[in-house]
Amino acid sequence: MDKSFALNDQVIMKKQHACGTNLWTITRMGVDIKIKCDNCGREIMMDRLEFQKKLKKVNKNEEIKEN
């Protein structure tokens, strides 16, 4: 499975957030990754290695990349 990701991609994490969803949007990339919960809006930062371990699936955001 391809786990490459980019800014504004929607990702599915392995474990659910406390609000009950596991859908997140990538809002910042670098050494650390910042993701925002699509349900409650909570933002968290984690280092890239931790993010890659917890990542389950990437939903590419094709609309943003085309413009």
N, C-alpha and C positions, 0 to 999 in steps of 0.2 A: 504494500500500500504506500502511495506517495504522500509523505507528510510535509511537503513544502507549503509554506504559508507566506502571506504578504499582508501589508497594512489594509485594514478594513475588511479582511476575510472573516467570515463567521466560522467559529470552531466549536466542536463538541468535545467536552472534557470527559474523562473517565468517571469522575464522581460528580454528583449533583451539588449545586449550591444550596444553601439553607432555605432559599425561597422556593426550591423545588424544580429548577430547570438546570440543564447542563449546556445551554447555548450561550456563547460569549462572542464578542466582536473584538478583534485586535485593534487597539487605538494607538499604540506606540511600539516601535521596534528598535532594538539596539542590542547592547549586552543584556539588558533586561527587557522583558515583554510586559506590556500593560494591556489588560483585557477588561472589558466592561460587560457585566451581566445584561443580557437582552431582556430579562424579566423585571428586575428591580433597579437596575442602573448602577449597582455597586461596582467600583473599579478596584482592581488589585494588580500588583506588580510582582513578578517572580523572575528569577534568572532564566536564561534561555534553556539551560540543561534541565531544570526542574519542569519548565513548560513542556519541553519535548517528551519528557517521561509521562506527564499527566494528560497529554493530548491523545484523543481517540480518533477524531476525524476532522478534516478541513472541508468546509463548503466554500468554494471559490465565489467571490463576489464579482462576476463577469461584467455587470453594468458599470461599475466604477472604473474598471481597467480599460474599457472600450473608449471612454470619454477622455 
